[in-house]
């Protein structure tokens, strides 16, 4: 049989990299303000540091950790499959010279399909983690929005702005910062709830 059968880069593919979908928590500068509101005419305005509210919200922290653990489990499964595939490719390389050309071509075709299946498996895992993360952010957004609506009504506020780097608000007095108060209230509400409604 001819030497040098084209292995179309199978060994290169065998080391499949798994990229986690975890985003590092962003940071923000926060004041130690108690959250005094400002009034412009009859309009009462305050703001929160959005990234801090999300990253310090106990529900978000808990669910993020669950997604991280799920990602680690997926990574382990993927690595196991990739290692098995790599062993199979290595075995083929060692025994290729003892095969007929038809047997070798058939094995190449089989390995090509397994390679594609491994890529599809990896992509599906990454997509699932991405969907989990997207769903979590949507849930947190809704929960924070609902809480801020009640908070505003209870504290006679007309507007609560979202303060993010590069956002619409370029400056706001620290006296208007409700971040710590909102985080404390959100966590108190979540931790006092007997049922995790987002399971």
C-alpha positions, 0 to 999 in steps of 0.5 A: 500500500502507498505511504503517506495517506492524507490524514487531512489534519486529523491529529491537529483536530484531536486536541480540541480546545474548549472555550468557556463562556464565563465572562469576568465580572466587570468592576465599577467605582462605587461611593459609600453614599447612603443614596440621597436623591436629587430633585430637579423641579418636581422630578426626583432622580437617582442612579445605580451602578448596573454592573455592581447590582448584577455582580453582587446580586446573590441570585446571579452569583449562585446561578453563575456558579452553577453555569460555571460548574456545568461548563467544567463538566462539559469540558471534561466530557469533551476532553475525554472524547477528544482523547479517545479520538486522538488515540484512535487516530494514533492507532490508525497511523501505526497500522495504516501500512498493514491495511489495504488501500480500500481499508485505509480509505474506509478508516479515513472516512470513518475518522473524518465523520468522527472528527465532524461529530466531535466538532458538532458536539463541542459547538452544541455544548458551547451553544447550550452554555451561551443560552444558559448565560443569556437566559440568566442575564434576562432573568436578572434584568427582569428581577432588577427592573421589577424590584426598582419599580417597587423601590422607586414607588416606595421612595417617591422616585420618578427616575432611576438611571443605569450608570455604566461605563460608556453609557448615556450618563457621563456624570452623576453626584455620589449623593444620588447613588442607590447602588448599595441600597438596591443590592441590599434590598435585592439580596434581602428579597431573594434570600427571604424567598422560600422558593427559587422561582427561577429553577 
